[in-house]
Amino acid sequence: MAQELTTEDGVVDALRLRKALGTFVSGVTIVTTEVDGEVHGMTANAFTSVSLDPPLVLVSIAAAAKMDDRIKQSGRYGVSILCKQQEDLSLHFAGARLKQPIAPEFQWRKGVPLVKGALVHFACTVTDSHPAGDHTLHVGHVDALYHEHGDPLVFFTGSFKSLNFQGETTWEF
Ligand SMILES: Cc1cc2nc3c(=O)[nH]c(=O)nc-3n(C[C@H](O)[C@H](O)[C@H](O)COP(=O)(O)O)c2cc1C
């Protein structure tokens, strides 16, 4: 059990918040957009569904990240949900210096760039951008989606994992 999270004082600071939120398992996405003919990408796990009808999703982007202004400029973004083989892409688009640099390839869907080889592509048009603390919540209408089979890349307590499915699921939603 994580000792530092079991204290009773309820203190909220950036480190404890990050650690606590890191126990909420997520997938990993690359958010992409195009500005002045140039493609930009950023690794993000603050991605969520918002509405089925109309189809809306949301990405939460740090106001300090270059991607925030770029999405505001273009009014469009792509979300590529990564598969377990794409860990190097997630590091690349988080600004890490890889020992073996990579050259990501993009695929265009409805005028939006997306990362090749991902499990899911969402091509989105921004409907609302809400400032929220030090982030901006960019709500996007899903104009098109493309879904491949495969296993997702998973992020948990600050590191990448892959799922090992064992046995049958008890519930299907
Ligand atoms: C697994 C993972 C998830 C991340 N999720 C987010 C996120 O949801 N929102 C965000 O603003 N930054 C997130 N980041 C950090 C950005 O990827 C990183 O700060 C990036 O370098 C910002 O790039 P930019 O300033 O060039 O746009 C994440 C990083 C990693 C490794």
PDBQT file of the ligand as one rigid body, heavy atoms in Angstrom, charges set to zero:
ROOT
HETATM    1  C1  LIG A 201       1.328   9.502 -20.477  1.00  0.00    +0.000 C 
HETATM    2  C2  LIG A 201       1.278  11.013 -20.571  1.00  0.00    +0.000 A 
HETATM    3  C3  LIG A 201       0.065  11.665 -20.531  1.00  0.00    +0.000 A 
HETATM    4  C4  LIG A 201      -0.018  13.060 -20.625  1.00  0.00    +0.000 A 
HETATM    5  N1  LIG A 201      -1.246  13.652 -20.618  1.00  0.00    +0.000 NA
HETATM    6  C5  LIG A 201      -1.346  14.991 -20.755  1.00  0.00    +0.000 A 
HETATM    7  C6  LIG A 201      -2.624  15.608 -20.819  1.00  0.00    +0.000 A 
HETATM    8  O1  LIG A 201      -3.664  14.953 -20.784  1.00  0.00    +0.000 OA
HETATM    9  N2  LIG A 201      -2.671  16.955 -20.951  1.00  0.00    +0.000 N 
HETATM   10  C7  LIG A 201      -1.536  17.727 -21.018  1.00  0.00    +0.000 A 
HETATM   11  O2  LIG A 201      -1.656  18.955 -21.130  1.00  0.00    +0.000 OA
HETATM   12  N3  LIG A 201      -0.307  17.174 -20.977  1.00  0.00    +0.000 NA
HETATM   13  C8  LIG A 201      -0.183  15.818 -20.867  1.00  0.00    +0.000 A 
HETATM   14  N4  LIG A 201       1.047  15.230 -20.858  1.00  0.00    +0.000 N 
HETATM   15  C9  LIG A 201       2.249  16.075 -20.968  1.00  0.00    +0.000 C 
HETATM   16  C10 LIG A 201       2.510  16.530 -22.405  1.00  0.00    +0.000 C 
HETATM   17  O3  LIG A 201       2.550  15.442 -23.310  1.00  0.00    +0.000 OA
HETATM   18  C11 LIG A 201       3.879  17.268 -22.489  1.00  0.00    +0.000 C 
HETATM   19  O4  LIG A 201       3.885  18.307 -21.538  1.00  0.00    +0.000 OA
HETATM   20  C12 LIG A 201       4.169  17.834 -23.860  1.00  0.00    +0.000 C 
HETATM   21  O5  LIG A 201       5.562  17.915 -23.982  1.00  0.00    +0.000 OA
HETATM   22  C13 LIG A 201       3.599  19.242 -24.125  1.00  0.00    +0.000 C 
HETATM   23  O6  LIG A 201       3.953  19.563 -25.463  1.00  0.00    +0.000 OA
HETATM   24  P1  LIG A 201       3.741  21.020 -26.151  1.00  0.00    +0.000 P 
HETATM   25  O7  LIG A 201       4.036  22.092 -25.145  1.00  0.00    +0.000 OA
HETATM   26  O8  LIG A 201       4.758  20.966 -27.260  1.00  0.00    +0.000 OA
HETATM   27  O9  LIG A 201       2.363  21.095 -26.724  1.00  0.00    +0.000 OA
HETATM   28  C14 LIG A 201       1.158  13.828 -20.756  1.00  0.00    +0.000 A 
HETATM   29  C15 LIG A 201       2.401  13.178 -20.807  1.00  0.00    +0.000 A 
HETATM   30  C16 LIG A 201       2.461  11.781 -20.716  1.00  0.00    +0.000 A 
HETATM   31  C17 LIG A 201       3.802  11.095 -20.792  1.00  0.00    +0.000 C 
ENDROOT
TORSDOF 0
